[in-house]
């Protein structure tokens, strides 16, 4: 009987710990979302895992190198927000992230998302054996044209990982969005000339 009560108590405690961990992860997700939508990129960088910031720098460096085949370094620095290739910049990973995001927000304020898609519905968190936490969410989208309107639910996933006793974001959609912003701005610049 005592062993059975002990097992029930142990299961109850582990369930409470899992709930507490999930609430912390959801809090971090909401903080990241708020920072991103409000263009608070320093705060967003603080929620990013160091691996994510390093990946961001490398990804932006690759995009810079592709664009460098067509555009001058001076032109690209006007669009990107830092001088030269992000990959080789003397700035810290965090500063590269913040400067590039601030410049993109200046060029195209909706690049980091749009509050019209709120609220975001979190369906749950899946924990992997490696320790990653996958937040499964969706948001409502409404697309309109002159003669048509469609509504649908857009699913999404954000990944968090524990780092120094803190849950930090391991995934960043901005690394996919920024090259599009750069290309649109370069197109606008070329069109003016």
C-alpha positions in Angstrom: 0.0 0.0 0.0 2.8 2.4 0.9 4.6 1.6 -2.3 1.5 2.3 -4.3 1.0 5.7 -2.6 4.6 6.6 -3.2 4.2 5.8 -6.9 1.1 7.9 -7.1 2.8 10.8 -5.3 5.9 10.5 -7.6 3.6 10.6 -10.7 1.8 13.6 -9.3 5.0 15.5 -8.7 6.4 14.7 -12.1 3.1 15.9 -13.7 3.4 19.2 -11.8 7.0 19.6 -12.8 6.0 19.0 -16.5 3.2 21.6 -16.2 5.5 24.1 -14.6 8.1 23.6 -17.4 5.5 24.0 -20.1 4.2 27.2 -18.5 7.7 28.6 -18.5 8.2 27.6 -22.2 4.8 29.2 -23.1 5.8 32.3 -21.2 9.1 32.5 -23.3 7.2 31.9 -26.5 4.8 34.7 -25.7 7.7 37.0 -24.7 9.4 36.3 -28.0 6.2 36.8 -30.0 5.6 40.2 -28.2 9.2 41.3 -28.8 9.1 40.3 -32.4 5.8 42.0 -33.2 6.8 45.2 -31.4 10.2 45.3 -33.0 12.0 45.0 -29.6 14.9 43.1 -31.2 17.3 43.4 -28.3 14.7 41.6 -26.1 14.1 39.1 -28.9 17.8 38.4 -29.1 18.0 37.8 -25.4 15.4 35.0 -25.8 17.3 33.4 -28.7 19.6 30.5 -28.1 23.3 31.3 -28.9 23.1 28.6 -31.6 20.2 30.5 -33.2 22.0 33.8 -33.2 25.1 32.1 -34.8 22.9 30.4 -37.4 21.2 33.7 -38.1 24.6 35.3 -38.8 25.7 32.5 -41.0 22.5 32.4 -42.9 22.5 36.2 -43.5 26.2 35.9 -44.6 25.2 33.3 -47.3 22.4 35.6 -48.5 24.8 38.6 -48.6 27.3 36.6 -50.7 24.5 35.7 -53.2 23.5 39.3 -53.5 27.1 40.5 -53.6 27.4 38.9 -57.1 24.9 41.6 -58.4 25.2 44.5 -56.0 28.0 46.6 -54.5 28.9 46.3 -50.8 27.9 50.0 -50.4 24.4 49.3 -51.8 24.0 46.2 -49.7 25.0 48.0 -46.5 22.2 50.5 -47.0 19.7 47.6 -47.2 21.1 45.2 -44.6 22.0 47.6 -41.8 25.6 46.6 -41.3 28.8 47.1 -43.3 30.0 44.1 -45.1 29.2 40.5 -44.8 27.3 39.6 -41.6 29.3 36.4 -41.4 32.6 38.3 -41.1 31.4 41.3 -39.2 33.3 42.3 -36.1 29.9 42.8 -34.3 28.7 40.2 -31.9 26.1 37.7 -33.0 23.5 39.5 -31.0 24.4 42.9 -32.5 24.3 41.5 -36.0 20.8 40.2 -35.3 19.6 43.4 -33.7 21.1 45.8 -36.4 19.8 43.7 -39.3 16.3 43.4 -37.8 16.1 47.1 -37.0 17.0 48.0 -40.5 14.5 45.6 -41.9 11.8 47.1 -39.6 12.7 50.5 -41.0 12.3 49.3 -44.6 9.3 47.1 -44.1 7.6 47.4 -40.7 5.5 44.2 -41.2 8.5 42.0 -41.9 8.5 40.6 -38.4 4.8 39.6 -38.4 1.5 41.4 -38.1 -0.7 41.8 -35.1 -3.7 41.1 -37.3 -2.9 37.4 -37.0 -3.4 37.5 -33.2 -4.4 35.7 -31.2 -2.1 32.7 -31.6 -3.5 29.4 -30.3 -1.0 27.2 -28.7 -2.2 23.6 -29.0 0.6 22.0 -26.9 4.2 21.3 -26.3 6.0 18.2 -27.4 9.3 17.3 -25.6 11.9 15.4 -27.6 14.3 12.9 -26.1 17.1 15.4 -26.9 15.5 18.0 -24.6 14.0 20.2 -27.3 10.5 21.6 -26.7 8.3 22.0 -29.8 5.4 24.5 -29.4 2.6 23.6 -31.8 0.5 26.6 -32.6 -1.8 28.1 -35.2 -3.2 31.5 -36.1 -6.1 32.7 -38.3 -5.3 34.1 -41.7 -7.7 36.1 -43.9 -6.6 36.8 -47.5 -8.7 39.2 -49.6 -8.7 40.2 -53.3 -11.2 42.1 -55.3 -13.6 39.2 -55.9 -12.4 36.6 -53.3 -11.8 36.1 -49.6 -10.4 33.1 -48.0 -9.9 32.2 -44.4 -7.7 29.5 -43.0 -5.7 28.4 -40.0 -2.0 28.5 -40.5 0.0 26.1 -38.3 3.4 26.7 -37.0 6.1 25.3 -34.8 8.7 27.0 -32.6 11.5 25.1 -30.9 12.9 25.9 -27.5 15.9 24.3 -25.7 17.2 24.7 -22.2 20.4 26.7 -21.9 22.0 27.6 -18.5 18.7 26.9 -16.7 16.6 29.1 -19.1 14.4 28.0 -22.0 15.6 29.8 -25.2 14.2 29.9 -28.7 16.1 27.6 -31.1 14.1 28.5 -34.2 13.8 31.8 -35.9 11.5 32.6 -38.8 13.2 35.9 -39.4 16.2 34.3 -41.1 13.8 33.2 -43.9 12.0 36.5 -44.1 14.9 39.0 -44.2 16.4 38.0 -47.6 12.9 38.6 -49.1 12.9 42.1 -47.5 16.4 42.8 -48.9 15.4 41.7 -52.4 12.3 43.8 -52.4 14.2 46.9 -51.2 16.9 46.3 -53.8 14.2 46.0 -56.5 12.7 49.3 -55.3 16.1 51.0 -55.3 16.8 49.8 -58.9 13.3 50.9 -60.0 14.0 54.5 -58.8 17.3 54.6 -60.8 
